[in-house]
Amino acid sequence: MNEFVKWWYKRGFLTGLMALSLIATMLLSLPLSAQTASRLPTTELRGVWLTNVDSNVLFEKQRLDKALQNLKDLNFNIVYPTVWNWGWTLYPSQVAKRVIGKELDPEPGLQGRDMLKEVVEEGHEKGLAVIPWFEFGFMAPADSQLAKRRPQWLTSRRDGTQIWKEGTHDRVWLNPFRPDVQQFVQDLIIEMVKNYDIDGIQFDDHFGLPAELGYDSYTVALYKKEHRGKLPPKNPQDAEWLRWRANKITNYMKRVFTAVKAVKKDCIISVAPNPQRFSYDFYLADWARWERMGLVEELVLQIYRNDLKVFNSELDRPEVKAARSHIPVSIGIISGLKGKFVSMQQVQTQVQSVRDRKFAGMSFFFYETLWNLTKEPSSERQASLRGIFPTPIKHPNLLAGWKP
């Protein structure tokens, strides 16, 4: 090769190299939104839970409006506000008034307001779907008015004890096998569906029952009736005893699903459980079966894990893959708790794992820890969320026929 050719060859190579370097520099200088927008899905469920535990976001209209505006600005598209918690409804309820004696949680910030109506109206105006979260399910505080007024509704362990510890809190559980309990819970749900323009209703593991419970006199008599006088097994983890109780809860889930659809066909039934093994073994909540029966139209699987390998292993479970072929499955990601800091780097990494596997989206627990209750500056957390959700995206039409 003569010197002239060598010179041109070298010049062309260096010119190309400089061009590539310039392009790379330009790309890296762009905000994350510009870099990632082209790789985002065309629809995505982007949710957050609004609760009254360690949060006052629901206790003042102005604060609630600001939160919804913040979520809109950060390109979220679904909120899950709690509506049944601590033994009270967080919206005016005639069903609650009849059974509990009060139509509304006595928290001063809720008095004179209809929080659920505010969330629905403001949320819809801002393009947010609103799916109320029936957070406590069959659970109630041990000292609640509900427990005091309806002691016959409570279930127990084999030794007769009823208190179930949730952290430092004493809880009790309504017996999900009693017809009067079932009717009360169903009436609360249907009241919401009838009176509010909600997009769905969400349940979680609390719509089941801790497996150690179910030894109350009513349930024992029912079991004996269906087993030729035989008592329930002493071991609460006995396979047949687990299945019998889980099937009863599944039957009730079907009843609630049917009742909701009879009132409003396009009201989504959403379930936000723990992974199947835990939900079934510890809460008798057989959500994989519910999903196969067509009783779940949106699954938001709570995978609150710090270890990325464990997190990913839950994403890849067979029952999760099966559900994804039928319905939208999004992943619940923990953004922190009052006493537990979760870095935004962990949040971003888990979001990427969810997107890499092409799930329907993700939802964060909970609003306050997105950027308020955190060790990282609020401005940095919000900037990171803008990078995660750089552009507005509508959530999928959950009833239009899901295509994973």
ZATORVO-517619 format. One record per residue (C-alpha): residue number from 0; x, y, z; residue in one letter. Coordinates in pm, whole numbers, plus 50000, padded with zeros to 5 digits. Example, Ala and Ser with C-alpha at 12.3 -4.5 7.8 and 13.67 -1.06 7.14 Angstrom:
{pt 0; {51230; 49550; 50780}; "A"}
{pt 1; {51367; 49894; 50714}; "S"}
END
This chain:
{pt 0; {50000; 50000; 50000}; "M"}
{pt 1; {50156; 50337; 49896}; "N"}
{pt 2; {50181; 50631; 50136}; "E"}
{pt 3; {49889; 50818; 49975}; "F"}
{pt 4; {49652; 50526; 50023}; "V"}
{pt 5; {49774; 50475; 50376}; "K"}
{pt 6; {49710; 50841; 50450}; "W"}
{pt 7; {49350; 50827; 50319}; "W"}
{pt 8; {49281; 50501; 50498}; "Y"}
{pt 9; {49403; 50643; 50827}; "K"}
{pt 10; {49216; 50970; 50775}; "R"}
{pt 11; {48891; 50790; 50695}; "G"}
{pt 12; {48924; 50566; 50999}; "F"}
{pt 13; {48993; 50857; 51232}; "L"}
{pt 14; {48713; 51061; 51080}; "T"}
{pt 15; {48467; 50775; 51136}; "G"}
{pt 16; {48596; 50728; 51488}; "L"}
{pt 17; {48553; 51098; 51561}; "M"}
{pt 18; {48200; 51089; 51423}; "A"}
{pt 19; {48107; 50793; 51641}; "L"}
{pt 20; {48258; 50965; 51942}; "S"}
{pt 21; {48061; 51282; 51868}; "L"}
{pt 22; {47735; 51089; 51834}; "I"}
{pt 23; {47798; 50903; 52160}; "A"}
{pt 24; {47873; 51231; 52339}; "T"}
{pt 25; {47552; 51386; 52208}; "M"}
{pt 26; {47346; 51089; 52318}; "L"}
{pt 27; {47496; 51087; 52665}; "L"}
{pt 28; {47430; 51459; 52700}; "S"}
{pt 29; {47062; 51410; 52631}; "L"}
{pt 30; {46826; 51376; 52927}; "P"}
{pt 31; {46728; 51021; 53017}; "L"}
{pt 32; {46380; 51083; 52880}; "S"}
{pt 33; {46514; 51145; 52530}; "A"}
{pt 34; {46738; 50839; 52547}; "Q"}
{pt 35; {46470; 50599; 52665}; "T"}
{pt 36; {46149; 50728; 52504}; "A"}
{pt 37; {46198; 50526; 52189}; "S"}
{pt 38; {46243; 50207; 52392}; "R"}
{pt 39; {45930; 50245; 52605}; "L"}
{pt 40; {45621; 50028; 52553}; "P"}
{pt 41; {45326; 50190; 52378}; "T"}
{pt 42; {45099; 50127; 52678}; "T"}
{pt 43; {45199; 50073; 53039}; "E"}
{pt 44; {45032; 50047; 53378}; "L"}
{pt 45; {45199; 50305; 53603}; "R"}
{pt 46; {45040; 50296; 53944}; "G"}
{pt 47; {45085; 50403; 54303}; "V"}
{pt 48; {44904; 50313; 54624}; "W"}
{pt 49; {44758; 50596; 54833}; "L"}
{pt 50; {44713; 50486; 55193}; "T"}
{pt 51; {44640; 50645; 55531}; "N"}
{pt 52; {44917; 50453; 55706}; "V"}
{pt 53; {45219; 50680; 55761}; "D"}
{pt 54; {45061; 50926; 55519}; "S"}
{pt 55; {44819; 51218; 55539}; "N"}
{pt 56; {44776; 51256; 55164}; "V"}
{pt 57; {44407; 51157; 55187}; "L"}
{pt 58; {44324; 51383; 55483}; "F"}
{pt 59; {44299; 51719; 55309}; "E"}
{pt 60; {44153; 51802; 54970}; "K"}
{pt 61; {44424; 52050; 54877}; "Q"}
{pt 62; {44697; 51801; 54968}; "R"}
{pt 63; {44521; 51527; 54774}; "L"}
{pt 64; {44479; 51748; 54467}; "D"}
{pt 65; {44848; 51839; 54477}; "K"}
{pt 66; {44947; 51472; 54501}; "A"}
{pt 67; {44733; 51380; 54201}; "L"}
{pt 68; {44880; 51670; 54005}; "Q"}
{pt 69; {45232; 51557; 54096}; "N"}
{pt 70; {45154; 51206; 53975}; "L"}
{pt 71; {45010; 51337; 53651}; "K"}
{pt 72; {45318; 51555; 53596}; "D"}
{pt 73; {45539; 51249; 53652}; "L"}
{pt 74; {45333; 51054; 53395}; "N"}
{pt 75; {45165; 50803; 53626}; "F"}
{pt 76; {44827; 50680; 53501}; "N"}
{pt 77; {44662; 50477; 53783}; "I"}
{pt 78; {44605; 50536; 54154}; "V"}
{pt 79; {44490; 50283; 54413}; "Y"}
{pt 80; {44345; 50481; 54708}; "P"}
{pt 81; {44262; 50285; 55022}; "T"}
{pt 82; {43891; 50292; 55108}; "V"}
{pt 83; {43861; 50027; 55383}; "W"}
{pt 84; {44118; 50044; 55658}; "N"}
{pt 85; {44148; 50024; 56039}; "W"}
{pt 86; {43789; 49905; 56065}; "G"}
{pt 87; {43643; 50210; 55891}; "W"}
{pt 88; {43546; 50323; 55544}; "T"}
{pt 89; {43726; 50633; 55417}; "L"}
{pt 90; {43417; 50745; 55227}; "Y"}
{pt 91; {43062; 50806; 55359}; "P"}
{pt 92; {42900; 50463; 55376}; "S"}
{pt 93; {42547; 50380; 55482}; "Q"}
{pt 94; {42643; 50013; 55501}; "V"}
{pt 95; {42916; 50098; 55753}; "A"}
{pt 96; {42680; 50321; 55948}; "K"}
{pt 97; {42429; 50037; 55979}; "R"}
{pt 98; {42683; 49780; 56096}; "V"}
{pt 99; {42961; 49978; 56267}; "I"}
{pt 100; {42764; 50278; 56388}; "G"}
{pt 101; {42962; 50538; 56190}; "K"}
{pt 102; {42952; 50608; 55819}; "E"}
{pt 103; {43311; 50731; 55799}; "L"}
{pt 104; {43653; 50703; 55960}; "D"}
{pt 105; {43650; 50957; 56250}; "P"}
{pt 106; {43984; 51104; 56137}; "E"}
{pt 107; {43925; 51484; 56144}; "P"}
{pt 108; {44077; 51527; 55799}; "G"}
{pt 109; {43796; 51318; 55646}; "L"}
{pt 110; {43502; 51487; 55815}; "Q"}
{pt 111; {43272; 51687; 55589}; "G"}
{pt 112; {43436; 51539; 55281}; "R"}
{pt 113; {43388; 51255; 55038}; "D"}
{pt 114; {43750; 51159; 54975}; "M"}
{pt 115; {43665; 50889; 54721}; "L"}
{pt 116; {43454; 51127; 54516}; "K"}
{pt 117; {43740; 51376; 54517}; "E"}
{pt 118; {43992; 51116; 54399}; "V"}
{pt 119; {43762; 50994; 54123}; "V"}
{pt 120; {43675; 51341; 53992}; "E"}
{pt 121; {44023; 51492; 54020}; "E"}
{pt 122; {44194; 51174; 53906}; "G"}
{pt 123; {43981; 51136; 53597}; "H"}
{pt 124; {44023; 51503; 53512}; "E"}
{pt 125; {44398; 51446; 53519}; "K"}
{pt 126; {44383; 51128; 53312}; "G"}
{pt 127; {44437; 50891; 53604}; "L"}
{pt 128; {44238; 50570; 53638}; "A"}
{pt 129; {44104; 50520; 53991}; "V"}
{pt 130; {44080; 50169; 54139}; "I"}
{pt 131; {43992; 50182; 54512}; "P"}
{pt 132; {44190; 49945; 54730}; "W"}
{pt 133; {43988; 49737; 54979}; "F"}
{pt 134; {44299; 49724; 55195}; "E"}
{pt 135; {44197; 49553; 55520}; "F"}
{pt 136; {43973; 49294; 55358}; "G"}
{pt 137; {43845; 49068; 55639}; "F"}
{pt 138; {44093; 49212; 55889}; "M"}
{pt 139; {44013; 49467; 56161}; "A"}
{pt 140; {44189; 49622; 56461}; "P"}
{pt 141; {44122; 49426; 56780}; "A"}
{pt 142; {43983; 49737; 56950}; "D"}
{pt 143; {43773; 49854; 56655}; "S"}
{pt 144; {43404; 49930; 56681}; "Q"}
{pt 145; {43341; 49657; 56425}; "L"}
{pt 146; {43506; 49394; 56646}; "A"}
{pt 147; {43329; 49521; 56959}; "K"}
{pt 148; {42984; 49538; 56798}; "R"}
{pt 149; {43008; 49205; 56614}; "R"}
{pt 150; {43219; 48970; 56833}; "P"}
{pt 151; {43035; 48668; 56689}; "Q"}
{pt 152; {43182; 48755; 56350}; "W"}
{pt 153; {43541; 48690; 56460}; "L"}
{pt 154; {43734; 48373; 56393}; "T"}
{pt 155; {44004; 48212; 56608}; "S"}
{pt 156; {44288; 47964; 56640}; "R"}
{pt 157; {44244; 47612; 56770}; "R"}
{pt 158; {44323; 47729; 57125}; "D"}
{pt 159; {44051; 47993; 57102}; "G"}
{pt 160; {44281; 48296; 57076}; "T"}
{pt 161; {44188; 48562; 56823}; "Q"}
{pt 162; {44466; 48824; 56825}; "I"}
{pt 163; {44681; 48824; 56516}; "W"}
{pt 164; {44989; 49045; 56527}; "K"}
{pt 165; {45071; 49272; 56236}; "E"}
{pt 166; {45394; 49437; 56340}; "G"}
{pt 167; {45311; 49596; 56674}; "T"}
{pt 168; {44937; 49606; 56604}; "H"}
{pt 169; {44676; 49370; 56742}; "D"}
{pt 170; {44437; 49256; 56469}; "R"}
{pt 171; {44139; 49026; 56453}; "V"}
{pt 172; {43980; 48864; 56150}; "W"}
{pt 173; {43619; 48850; 56042}; "L"}
{pt 174; {43514; 48496; 55956}; "N"}
{pt 175; {43495; 48485; 55574}; "P"}
{pt 176; {43286; 48167; 55589}; "F"}
{pt 177; {42991; 48325; 55774}; "R"}
{pt 178; {42702; 48440; 55550}; "P"}
{pt 179; {42648; 48759; 55752}; "D"}
{pt 180; {43014; 48858; 55723}; "V"}
{pt 181; {43010; 48779; 55352}; "Q"}
{pt 182; {42701; 48993; 55303}; "Q"}
{pt 183; {42850; 49288; 55492}; "F"}
{pt 184; {43169; 49287; 55286}; "V"}
{pt 185; {42980; 49244; 54961}; "Q"}
{pt 186; {42744; 49528; 55052}; "D"}
{pt 187; {43041; 49761; 55112}; "L"}
{pt 188; {43186; 49672; 54773}; "I"}
{pt 189; {42862; 49704; 54579}; "I"}
{pt 190; {42786; 50034; 54751}; "E"}
{pt 191; {43110; 50174; 54609}; "M"}
{pt 192; {43048; 50034; 54262}; "V"}
{pt 193; {42698; 50184; 54253}; "K"}
{pt 194; {42778; 50526; 54397}; "N"}
{pt 195; {43113; 50615; 54241}; "Y"}
{pt 196; {43249; 50625; 53887}; "D"}
{pt 197; {43540; 50399; 53979}; "I"}
{pt 198; {43740; 50209; 53720}; "D"}
{pt 199; {43769; 49898; 53934}; "G"}
{pt 200; {43807; 49757; 54282}; "I"}
{pt 201; {44123; 49601; 54421}; "Q"}
{pt 202; {44171; 49323; 54677}; "F"}
{pt 203; {44485; 49168; 54821}; "D"}
{pt 204; {44581; 48882; 55057}; "D"}
{pt 205; {44356; 49030; 55325}; "H"}
{pt 206; {44066; 48904; 55118}; "F"}
{pt 207; {44175; 48563; 55247}; "G"}
{pt 208; {44244; 48446; 55602}; "L"}
{pt 209; {44563; 48361; 55796}; "P"}
{pt 210; {44591; 47982; 55780}; "A"}
{pt 211; {44626; 47950; 56159}; "E"}
{pt 212; {44268; 48079; 56197}; "L"}
{pt 213; {43937; 47914; 56115}; "G"}
{pt 214; {43882; 47709; 56432}; "Y"}
{pt 215; {43584; 47909; 56557}; "D"}
{pt 216; {43265; 47722; 56640}; "S"}
{pt 217; {43083; 47824; 56321}; "Y"}
{pt 218; {43360; 47705; 56088}; "T"}
{pt 219; {43418; 47384; 56285}; "V"}
{pt 220; {43047; 47301; 56265}; "A"}
{pt 221; {43047; 47370; 55890}; "L"}
{pt 222; {43351; 47149; 55838}; "Y"}
{pt 223; {43197; 46867; 56044}; "K"}
{pt 224; {42876; 46893; 55843}; "K"}
{pt 225; {43070; 46845; 55520}; "E"}
{pt 226; {43298; 46570; 55659}; "H"}
{pt 227; {43054; 46330; 55830}; "R"}
{pt 228; {43117; 46472; 56175}; "G"}
{pt 229; {43496; 46477; 56150}; "K"}
{pt 230; {43678; 46764; 56323}; "L"}
{pt 231; {43919; 46988; 56132}; "P"}
{pt 232; {44281; 46871; 56146}; "P"}
{pt 233; {44485; 46999; 56440}; "K"}
{pt 234; {44759; 47108; 56203}; "N"}
{pt 235; {44652; 47437; 56035}; "P"}
{pt 236; {44884; 47354; 55743}; "Q"}
{pt 237; {44716; 47019; 55672}; "D"}
{pt 238; {44677; 47003; 55294}; "A"}
{pt 239; {44308; 46911; 55288}; "E"}
{pt 240; {44221; 47168; 55556}; "W"}
{pt 241; {44406; 47438; 55361}; "L"}
{pt 242; {44226; 47341; 55042}; "R"}
{pt 243; {43881; 47327; 55201}; "W"}
{pt 244; {43911; 47680; 55342}; "R"}
{pt 245; {44079; 47818; 55031}; "A"}
{pt 246; {43799; 47678; 54816}; "N"}
{pt 247; {43540; 47852; 55034}; "K"}
{pt 248; {43718; 48182; 54984}; "I"}
{pt 249; {43743; 48116; 54610}; "T"}
{pt 250; {43368; 48055; 54597}; "N"}
{pt 251; {43312; 48386; 54774}; "Y"}
{pt 252; {43545; 48562; 54532}; "M"}
{pt 253; {43332; 48428; 54249}; "K"}
{pt 254; {43018; 48557; 54421}; "R"}
{pt 255; {43167; 48906; 54461}; "V"}
{pt 256; {43289; 48910; 54101}; "F"}
{pt 257; {42941; 48820; 53977}; "T"}
{pt 258; {42774; 49081; 54197}; "A"}
{pt 259; {43009; 49358; 54080}; "V"}
{pt 260; {42960; 49271; 53713}; "K"}
{pt 261; {42583; 49267; 53757}; "A"}
{pt 262; {42604; 49633; 53861}; "V"}
{pt 263; {42883; 49757; 53635}; "K"}
{pt 264; {43031; 49530; 53370}; "K"}
{pt 265; {43333; 49748; 53302}; "D"}
{pt 266; {43439; 49767; 53668}; "C"}
{pt 267; {43778; 49594; 53680}; "I"}
{pt 268; {43845; 49328; 53942}; "I"}
{pt 269; {44207; 49383; 54041}; "S"}
{pt 270; {44405; 49167; 54282}; "V"}
{pt 271; {44737; 49269; 54442}; "A"}
{pt 272; {44866; 48961; 54626}; "P"}
{pt 273; {45198; 48826; 54741}; "N"}
{pt 274; {45356; 48547; 54537}; "P"}
{pt 275; {45126; 48245; 54506}; "Q"}
{pt 276; {45302; 48012; 54750}; "R"}
{pt 277; {45287; 48267; 55031}; "F"}
{pt 278; {44933; 48384; 54950}; "S"}
{pt 279; {44797; 48030; 54951}; "Y"}
{pt 280; {44992; 47877; 55240}; "D"}
{pt 281; {44962; 48171; 55477}; "F"}
{pt 282; {44645; 48354; 55366}; "Y"}
{pt 283; {44439; 48086; 55187}; "L"}
{pt 284; {44424; 48327; 54892}; "A"}
{pt 285; {44453; 48104; 54585}; "D"}
{pt 286; {44490; 48385; 54334}; "W"}
{pt 287; {44636; 48158; 54064}; "A"}
{pt 288; {44310; 47964; 54067}; "R"}
{pt 289; {44106; 48284; 54075}; "W"}
{pt 290; {44292; 48395; 53765}; "E"}
{pt 291; {44231; 48064; 53585}; "R"}
{pt 292; {43861; 48094; 53666}; "M"}
{pt 293; {43846; 48438; 53505}; "G"}
{pt 294; {43785; 48619; 53835}; "L"}
{pt 295; {44090; 48846; 53809}; "V"}
{pt 296; {44116; 49107; 53534}; "E"}
{pt 297; {44430; 49280; 53656}; "E"}
{pt 298; {44705; 49127; 53868}; "L"}
{pt 299; {44947; 49356; 54053}; "V"}
{pt 300; {45191; 49112; 54210}; "L"}
{pt 301; {45361; 49245; 54523}; "Q"}
{pt 302; {45729; 49153; 54500}; "I"}
{pt 303; {45885; 49351; 54781}; "Y"}
{pt 304; {46238; 49211; 54764}; "R"}
{pt 305; {46575; 49383; 54793}; "N"}
{pt 306; {46777; 49102; 54636}; "D"}
{pt 307; {46753; 49139; 54258}; "L"}
{pt 308; {46802; 48766; 54198}; "K"}
{pt 309; {46513; 48683; 54430}; "V"}
{pt 310; {46305; 48959; 54271}; "F"}
{pt 311; {46370; 48823; 53923}; "N"}
{pt 312; {46303; 48463; 54027}; "S"}
{pt 313; {45954; 48567; 54137}; "E"}
{pt 314; {45895; 48738; 53803}; "L"}
{pt 315; {45980; 48415; 53625}; "D"}
{pt 316; {45751; 48182; 53823}; "R"}
{pt 317; {45529; 47952; 53609}; "P"}
{pt 318; {45201; 48077; 53759}; "E"}
{pt 319; {45306; 48435; 53681}; "V"}
{pt 320; {45386; 48347; 53322}; "K"}
{pt 321; {45052; 48167; 53293}; "A"}
{pt 322; {44862; 48470; 53422}; "A"}
{pt 323; {45044; 48699; 53181}; "R"}
{pt 324; {44906; 48503; 52887}; "S"}
{pt 325; {44549; 48585; 52998}; "H"}
{pt 326; {44546; 48922; 53174}; "I"}
{pt 327; {44762; 49232; 53234}; "P"}
{pt 328; {45013; 49153; 53508}; "V"}
{pt 329; {45202; 49442; 53662}; "S"}
{pt 330; {45451; 49426; 53946}; "I"}
{pt 331; {45426; 49592; 54284}; "G"}
{pt 332; {45763; 49750; 54367}; "I"}
{pt 333; {45842; 49882; 54712}; "I"}
{pt 334; {45969; 50240; 54709}; "S"}
{pt 335; {46019; 50240; 55085}; "G"}
{pt 336; {45844; 50233; 55421}; "L"}
{pt 337; {45852; 50480; 55708}; "K"}
{pt 338; {46128; 50281; 55875}; "G"}
{pt 339; {46280; 50125; 55565}; "K"}
{pt 340; {46474; 50324; 55308}; "F"}
{pt 341; {46482; 50199; 54951}; "V"}
{pt 342; {46723; 50368; 54715}; "S"}
{pt 343; {46608; 50501; 54381}; "M"}
{pt 344; {46881; 50293; 54222}; "Q"}
{pt 345; {46708; 49977; 54348}; "Q"}
{pt 346; {46373; 50106; 54220}; "V"}
{pt 347; {46520; 50182; 53877}; "Q"}
{pt 348; {46687; 49841; 53855}; "T"}
{pt 349; {46365; 49660; 53940}; "Q"}
{pt 350; {46165; 49869; 53693}; "V"}
{pt 351; {46413; 49769; 53424}; "Q"}
{pt 352; {46375; 49399; 53513}; "S"}
{pt 353; {45998; 49436; 53480}; "V"}
{pt 354; {46030; 49610; 53145}; "R"}
{pt 355; {46288; 49364; 53014}; "D"}
{pt 356; {46030; 49088; 53066}; "R"}
{pt 357; {45755; 49296; 52904}; "K"}
{pt 358; {45514; 49299; 53196}; "F"}
{pt 359; {45211; 49527; 53170}; "A"}
{pt 360; {45365; 49780; 53408}; "G"}
{pt 361; {45442; 49848; 53770}; "M"}
{pt 362; {45293; 50004; 54081}; "S"}
{pt 363; {45477; 50156; 54376}; "F"}
{pt 364; {45414; 50113; 54745}; "F"}
{pt 365; {45361; 50375; 54854}; "F"}
{pt 366; {45305; 50742; 54761}; "Y"}
{pt 367; {45493; 50902; 55052}; "E"}
{pt 368; {45811; 50702; 54991}; "T"}
{pt 369; {45834; 50800; 54626}; "L"}
{pt 370; {46004; 51124; 54731}; "W"}
{pt 371; {45890; 51234; 55079}; "N"}
{pt 372; {45983; 50968; 55337}; "L"}
{pt 373; {46330; 50903; 55202}; "T"}
{pt 374; {46698; 50971; 55272}; "K"}
{pt 375; {46754; 51100; 54919}; "E"}
{pt 376; {46662; 51459; 54817}; "P"}
{pt 377; {46304; 51488; 54691}; "S"}
{pt 378; {46420; 51672; 54380}; "S"}
{pt 379; {46656; 51387; 54290}; "E"}
{pt 380; {46390; 51124; 54344}; "R"}
{pt 381; {46142; 51313; 54126}; "Q"}
{pt 382; {46403; 51361; 53856}; "A"}
{pt 383; {46468; 50986; 53859}; "S"}
{pt 384; {46095; 50917; 53826}; "L"}
{pt 385; {46085; 51150; 53525}; "R"}
{pt 386; {46358; 50940; 53376}; "G"}
{pt 387; {46158; 50622; 53442}; "I"}
{pt 388; {45839; 50774; 53297}; "F"}
{pt 389; {45965; 51034; 53047}; "P"}
{pt 390; {45646; 51063; 52844}; "T"}
{pt 391; {45273; 51025; 52912}; "P"}
{pt 392; {45136; 50682; 52826}; "I"}
{pt 393; {44779; 50562; 52859}; "K"}
{pt 394; {44713; 50251; 53060}; "H"}
{pt 395; {44583; 49955; 52857}; "P"}
{pt 396; {44212; 49900; 52813}; "N"}
{pt 397; {44198; 49613; 53059}; "L"}
{pt 398; {43874; 49473; 52918}; "L"}
{pt 399; {43960; 49500; 52550}; "A"}
{pt 400; {44129; 49163; 52527}; "G"}
{pt 401; {44479; 49136; 52661}; "W"}
{pt 402; {44771; 49066; 52432}; "K"}
{pt 403; {45100; 49018; 52621}; "P"}
END
